Amino acid sequence: MSNEVNNVNLELLGMEVVDAVTNFKGVVSSISYDLYGCIQAVVSPYVNEKGEVGSGKCFDTIRLKETGPSRAMTLPVFADYAVDRETKISPVELLGLRVEDSVSRLKGVVSHVSYDLPGCILVCVYPPVNCDGSLSSEKWVDIGRIKITDHEPVMAQPAFAKIKGSVDKPDFCN
């Protein structure tokens, strides 16, 4: 994987969009890649006639259609970010790796990487099962706090295609 692959969907950040299925409209405020191959966007709605702002909703990026010619904000630059300067691992290459949050000491596996419009990169860390067999909640952590503890992924990392909203090109696209 490379940052070049991820930039295709990151181009949606800040764009006005409409969801083709629900007709929900707003601005893309976050793009998230997950360990299972999905690429989703958080679409933040506009202020309603009462002056209230609703909650953002998640949609697979393939469902979104751009409706405006310009961005709500300038697109942040994520291209040069490497989690591990020595091995030059990009944020999406963290998917499936065991990590530790250097602040809270939370240990677990990265299941999602989220690129946000203001320029933040967050990772979702799932801790292992507790001694009693129960599951603790996952935590979103700023990527700058992440330390890789095992470079071997717990499962195969997804290959994100270079087309907006797609995980893999279907056979008919070849």
Stockholm file with secondary structure:
# STOCKHOLM 1.0

chainA/1-174         MSNEVNNVNLELLGMEVVDAVTNFKGVVSSISYDLYGCIQAVVSPYVNEKGEVGSGKCFDTIRLKETGPSRAMTLPVFADYAVDRETKISPVELLGLRVEDSVSRLKGVVSHVSYDLPGCILVCVYPPVNCDGSLSSEKWVDIGRIKITDHEPVMAQPAFAKIKGSVDKPDFCN
#=GR chainA/1-174 SS CCHHHHHHHHTTTTEEEEETTTCCEEEEEEEEEETTSCEEEEEECCBCTTSCBCCCEEEEGGGEEEEEEEESSCCCCCTTCCSBTTTTBCGGGGTTCEEEETTTCCEEEEEEEEEETTSCEEEEEECCCCTTSCCCCCEEEEGGGEEEEESSCSSCCCCCCSSTTCSSCCGGGC
#=GC SS_cons         CCHHHHHHHHTTTTEEEEETTTCCEEEEEEEEEETTSCEEEEEECCBCTTSCBCCCEEEEGGGEEEEEEEESSCCCCCTTCCSBTTTTBCGGGGTTCEEEETTTCCEEEEEEEEEETTSCEEEEEECCCCTTSCCCCCEEEEGGGEEEEESSCSSCCCCCCSSTTCSSCCGGGC
//
